[in-house]
Amino acid sequence: MYLRMMKAEQEGYVNVDVTLEGEDKFTRRLYEYMTSENVSDMAESWNKERKEVVDMAMGKFKLMFQKAIKDELRTACEDAIAAECRKSYLKVIFPRSISKKNMS
């Protein structure tokens, strides 16, 4: 199913979006770590810059994260399909049940 979703996304029919649970909370915590508690026009300007940098970094991180997750899921699906194909192929090549009638 996942591989079909990826094909549909590749063909432009759907957009598969992977999100980070609690992303807003995580971003707010980053803001807290990055911003200054000083109160001045200069501190406010720097805090605004810092927040913009955090937002830009989170956007890039999210894209990298989505790509990595999609690649991992695709690989896992392909491996599962390959394992099933191998299993079916081995059943054809080496049938398990050979009747005793055929052996005599």
TORKOLKOL-662231 format. One line per 2 residues: number of its first residue (from 1); their letters; for each residue x, y, z of N, C-alpha, C, CB. Coordinates in Angstrom, 3 decimals, m for minus. Glycine has a CB too. Example, Ala and Ser with C-alpha at 12.3 -4.5 7.8 and 13.67 -1.06 7.14 Angstrom:
BEGIN
1	as	13.190/m5.690/7.800/12.300/m4.500/7.800/13.200/m3.300/7.800/11.308/m4.473/9.046 | 12.850/m2.250/7.080/13.670/m1.060/7.140/12.900/0.030/7.870/14.084/m0.598/5.725 $
//
This chain:
BEGIN
1	my	0.831/m1.185/0.000/0.000/0.000/0.000/0.879/1.254/0.000/m0.947/m0.005/1.214 | 1.902/1.255/0.846/2.769/2.437/0.940/3.453/2.720/m0.395/3.828/2.244/2.044 $
3	lr	3.904/1.670/m1.076/4.564/1.869/m2.366/3.590/2.467/m3.390/5.135/0.533/m2.889 | 2.332/2.078/m3.317/1.325/2.666/m4.211/1.142/4.146/m3.882/m0.031/1.913/m4.091 $
5	mm	1.157/4.473/m2.593/1.034/5.878/m2.197/2.225/6.686/m2.719/0.935/6.002/m0.657 | 3.409/6.107/m2.658/4.602/6.808/m3.143/4.537/7.012/m4.660/5.875/6.024/m2.767 $
7	ka	4.021/6.009/m5.365/3.878/6.136/m6.817/2.864/7.225/m7.149/3.448/4.788/m7.446 | 1.758/7.251/m6.431/0.742/8.285/m6.654/1.309/9.673/m6.353/m0.504/8.017/m5.779 $
9	eq	2.140/9.766/m5.332/2.769/11.052/m5.015/3.738/11.457/m6.136/3.517/10.974/m3.651 | 4.498/10.503/m6.609/5.452/10.773/m7.683/4.739/11.250/m8.944/6.281/9.521/m7.989 $
11	eg	3.554/10.708/m9.187/2.786/11.086/m10.368/1.937/12.337/m10.143/1.900/9.941/m10.789 | 1.993/12.890/m8.930/1.302/14.140/m8.648/m0.148/14.010/m8.229/1.367/14.990/m9.823 $
13	yv	m0.599/12.799/m7.895/m1.990/12.606/m7.500/m2.243/12.923/m6.031/m2.405/11.193/m7.785 | m1.271/12.656/m5.185/m1.412/12.900/m3.746/m0.115/13.492/m3.205/m1.774/11.587/m2.989 $
15	nv	m0.207/13.993/m1.990/0.988/14.472/m1.296/1.057/13.744/0.048/0.958/16.046/m1.102 | 2.067/12.917/0.219/2.245/12.186/1.464/3.108/13.048/2.372/2.891/10.771/1.223 $
17	dv	2.534/13.461/3.499/3.215/14.372/4.420/3.498/13.650/5.731/2.366/15.649/4.671 | 4.736/13.662/6.146/5.134/13.067/7.420/5.361/14.220/8.385/6.428/12.161/7.277 $
19	tl	4.689/14.172/9.531/4.819/15.274/10.483/5.467/14.797/11.775/3.449/15.895/10.777 | 6.066/15.723/12.445/6.710/15.462/13.729/5.692/15.730/14.828/7.994/16.343/13.919 $
21	eg	5.376/14.709/15.605/4.410/14.877/16.685/4.963/15.863/17.706/4.082/13.517/17.356 | 4.176/16.845/18.073/4.611/17.844/19.044/5.584/18.862/18.465/5.245/17.164/20.216 $
23	ed	5.508/19.076/17.155/6.444/19.991/16.493/6.352/21.403/17.063/6.177/20.024/14.989 | 5.132/21.882/17.308/4.960/23.233/17.844/5.603/23.372/19.224/3.472/23.586/17.922 $
25	kf	5.396/22.384/20.060/5.989/22.404/21.406/7.514/22.388/21.318/5.490/21.196/22.242 | 8.036/21.555/20.433/9.482/21.469/20.240/10.047/22.809/19.771/9.825/20.363/19.228 $
27	tr	9.353/23.440/18.819/9.799/24.730/18.286/9.759/25.797/19.372/8.926/25.155/17.089 | 8.704/25.815/20.171/8.624/26.788/21.278/9.766/26.597/22.261/7.280/26.662/22.014 $
29	rl	10.119/25.345/22.525/11.245/25.091/23.440/12.552/25.598/22.841/11.361/23.583/23.758 | 12.714/25.427/21.528/13.902/25.971/20.872/13.941/27.490/20.983/13.939/25.549/19.400 $
31	ye	12.781/28.119/20.808/12.710/29.576/20.974/13.183/29.974/22.371/11.266/30.085/20.732 | 12.704/29.245/23.380/13.078/29.549/24.760/14.583/29.452/24.969/12.362/28.610/25.720 $
33	ym	15.196/28.436/24.386/16.644/28.257/24.530/17.436/29.313/23.765/17.048/26.873/24.052 | 16.882/29.766/22.655/17.632/30.650/21.765/17.442/32.137/22.059/17.239/30.379/20.353 $
35	ts	16.330/32.516/22.661/16.058/33.939/22.842/16.608/34.456/24.155/14.572/34.201/22.774 | 16.880/35.737/24.124/17.412/36.430/25.297/16.252/36.952/26.134/18.360/37.593/24.882 $
37	en	16.444/37.007/27.434/15.411/37.534/28.322/15.564/39.038/28.531/15.456/36.815/29.665 | 16.598/39.617/27.935/16.804/41.058/28.060/15.657/41.811/27.403/18.147/41.475/27.433 $
39	vs	15.381/43.004/27.946/14.297/43.818/27.416/14.893/45.107/26.855/13.227/44.123/28.516 | 14.979/45.151/25.548/15.429/46.353/24.837/15.077/46.174/23.379/16.971/46.604/25.022 $
41	dm	15.162/47.263/22.640/14.871/47.173/21.209/15.866/46.254/20.512/14.899/48.566/20.565 | 17.119/46.350/20.914/18.167/45.511/20.320/17.922/44.035/20.646/19.565/45.946/20.827 $
43	ae	17.576/43.735/21.888/17.309/42.350/22.294/16.097/41.811/21.537/17.074/42.259/23.828 | 15.063/42.612/21.383/13.877/42.192/20.634/14.215/41.904/19.177/12.788/43.263/20.715 $
45	sw	15.063/42.749/18.576/15.477/42.537/17.188/16.246/41.232/17.045/16.335/43.711/16.697 | 17.175/40.994/17.984/17.953/39.754/17.938/17.059/38.542/18.177/19.083/39.790/18.979 $
47	nk	16.118/38.658/19.093/15.200/37.550/19.355/14.364/37.230/18.119/14.284/37.882/20.540 | 13.949/38.278/17.401/13.196/38.070/16.166/14.057/37.329/15.145/12.713/39.420/15.588 $
49	er	15.316/37.728/15.015/16.244/37.043/14.099/16.435/35.594/14.505/17.603/37.758/14.065 | 16.614/35.370/15.780/16.811/34.005/16.275/15.606/33.124/15.959/17.069/34.017/17.788 $
51	ke	14.405/33.661/16.154/13.195/32.893/15.856/13.105/32.578/14.368/11.945/33.661/16.309 | 13.482/33.530/13.525/13.470/33.283/12.085/14.462/32.184/11.708/13.795/34.572/11.320 $
53	vv	15.609/32.184/12.361/16.615/31.146/12.097/16.096/29.782/12.550/17.952/31.479/12.816 | 15.466/29.746/13.723/14.893/28.484/14.217/13.827/27.984/13.238/14.280/28.672/15.644 $
55	dm	12.957/28.886/12.766/11.916/28.493/11.816/12.524/27.964/10.520/10.991/29.679/11.517 | 13.565/28.633/10.023/14.218/28.193/8.795/14.872/26.821/9.000/15.271/29.231/8.342 $
57	am	15.555/26.660/10.127/16.209/25.379/10.413/15.173/24.261/10.564/17.067/25.487/11.694 | 14.059/24.552/11.227/13.014/23.542/11.401/12.418/23.150/10.054/11.910/24.061/12.339 $
59	gk	12.245/24.113/9.157/11.730/23.803/7.828/12.658/22.865/7.083/11.529/25.078/7.027 | 13.961/23.136/7.156/14.934/22.275/6.473/15.020/20.906/7.145/16.322/22.940/6.454 $
61	fk	14.985/20.909/8.472/15.017/19.649/9.215/13.808/18.799/8.854/15.057/19.909/10.735 | 12.632/19.441/8.763/11.407/18.709/8.460/11.503/18.052/7.081/10.188/19.650/8.524 $
63	lm	12.045/18.759/6.099/12.197/18.179/4.764/13.149/16.983/4.787/12.707/19.239/3.777 | 14.266/17.122/5.482/15.230/16.017/5.581/14.611/14.839/6.325/16.525/16.479/6.295 $
65	fq	13.881/15.130/7.396/13.222/14.118/8.204/12.198/13.360/7.358/12.546/14.759/9.434 | 11.376/14.093/6.590/10.368/13.459/5.747/11.015/12.545/4.719/9.515/14.515/5.046 $
67	ka	12.071/13.018/4.084/12.746/12.213/3.070/13.320/10.939/3.682/13.860/13.025/2.394 | 13.958/11.071/4.840/14.557/9.903/5.501/13.482/8.883/5.889/15.350/10.341/6.753 $
69	ik	12.369/9.359/6.432/11.289/8.450/6.842/10.688/7.754/5.630/10.192/9.217/7.611 | 10.424/8.529/4.572/9.857/7.937/3.362/10.803/6.898/2.762/9.549/9.028/2.329 $
71	de	12.089/7.206/2.727/13.063/6.251/2.192/13.114/4.981/3.037/14.455/6.891/2.123 | 13.076/5.150/4.350/13.114/3.989/5.253/11.873/3.113/5.062/13.215/4.452/6.729 $
73	lr	10.705/3.744/4.975/9.465/2.985/4.764/9.471/2.291/3.405/8.242/3.911/4.874 | 9.946/2.982/2.375/10.017/2.387/1.038/10.924/1.163/1.049/10.524/3.419/0.009 $
75	ta	12.084/1.293/1.675/13.028/0.181/1.749/12.424/m0.999/2.516/14.337/0.635/2.416 | 11.742/m0.714/3.622/11.113/m1.783/4.408/10.033/m2.492/3.587/10.503/m1.211/5.711 $
77	ce	9.239/m1.728/2.836/8.205/m2.329/1.989/8.827/m3.184/0.891/7.318/m1.241/1.368 | 9.858/m2.665/0.249/10.523/m3.421/m0.812/11.134/m4.705/m0.266/11.605/m2.566/m1.482 $
79	da	11.725/m4.631/0.918/12.301/m5.828/1.542/11.221/m6.864/1.864/13.059/m5.448/2.823 | 10.071/m6.388/2.354/8.972/m7.310/2.679/8.434/m7.979/1.412/7.831/m6.560/3.410 $
81	ia	8.309/m7.211/0.348/7.829/m7.775/m0.924/8.850/m8.778/m1.462/7.572/m6.645/m1.970 | 10.115/m8.444/m1.391/11.164/m9.357/m1.862/11.160/m10.656/m1.060/12.545/m8.684/m1.766 $
83	ae	10.952/m10.556/0.243/10.911/m11.755/1.088/9.734/m12.647/0.703/10.816/m11.364/2.577 | 8.575/m12.051/0.437/7.405/m12.835/0.027/7.634/m13.478/m1.344/6.143/m11.943/m0.009 $
85	cr	8.247/m12.740/m2.254/8.548/m13.305/m3.578/9.518/m14.479/m3.451/9.142/m12.221/m4.512 | 10.534/m14.309/m2.636/11.524/m15.374/m2.423/10.847/m16.605/m1.834/12.663/m14.889/m1.490 $
87	ks	9.962/m16.378/m0.866/9.247/m17.479/m0.221/8.371/m18.235/m1.239/8.377/m16.943/0.942 | 7.644/m17.483/m2.065/6.791/m18.117/m3.089/7.629/m18.860/m4.118/5.917/m17.064/m3.793 $
89	yl	8.723/m18.272/m4.517/9.610/m18.885/m5.508/10.191/m20.188/m4.970/10.744/m17.915/m5.895 | 10.606/m20.184/m3.704/11.164/m21.404/m3.106/10.120/m22.507/m3.008/11.731/m21.106/m1.720 $
91	kv	8.874/m22.139/m2.781/7.809/m23.149/m2.742/7.638/m23.819/m4.101/6.481/m22.512/m2.300 | 7.823/m23.051/m5.156/7.694/m23.613/m6.502/8.889/m24.508/m6.813/7.574/m22.487/m7.558 $
93	if	10.077/m24.059/m6.452/11.289/m24.814/m6.754/11.415/m26.058/m5.884/12.512/m23.934/m6.571 | 11.131/m25.906/m4.596/11.254/m27.016/m3.650/9.905/m27.272/m2.981/12.345/m26.716/m2.585 $
95	pr	9.026/m28.007/m3.651/7.725/m28.283/m3.025/7.919/m29.085/m1.741/6.794/m29.050/m4.003 | 7.198/m28.723/m0.729/7.363/m29.350/0.588/6.745/m30.736/0.662/6.753/m28.477/1.655 $
97	si	5.586/m30.880/0.097/4.902/m32.168/0.268/5.078/m33.027/m0.980/3.396/m31.956/0.564 | 5.787/m34.084/m0.810/5.938/m35.080/m1.869/5.213/m36.314/m1.350/7.478/m35.379/m2.222 $
99	sk	4.207/m36.734/m2.062/3.404/m37.844/m1.572/4.218/m39.141/m1.572/2.138/m38.005/m2.427 | 3.883/m40.032/m0.663/4.591/m41.307/m0.542/4.325/m42.189/m1.753/4.177/m42.035/0.743 $
101	kn	3.198/m41.967/m2.423/2.895/m42.739/m3.623/3.950/m42.479/m4.699/1.487/m42.389/m4.153 | 4.319/m41.246/m4.846/5.294/m40.895/m5.870/6.690/m41.419/m5.537/5.338/m39.389/m6.049 $
103	ms	6.934/m41.696/m4.274/8.244/m42.156/m3.856/8.429/m43.643/m4.109/8.457/m41.850/m2.396 | 7.371/m44.414/m4.244/7.528/m45.863/m4.400/7.669/m46.296/m5.816/6.385/m46.570/m3.802 $
//
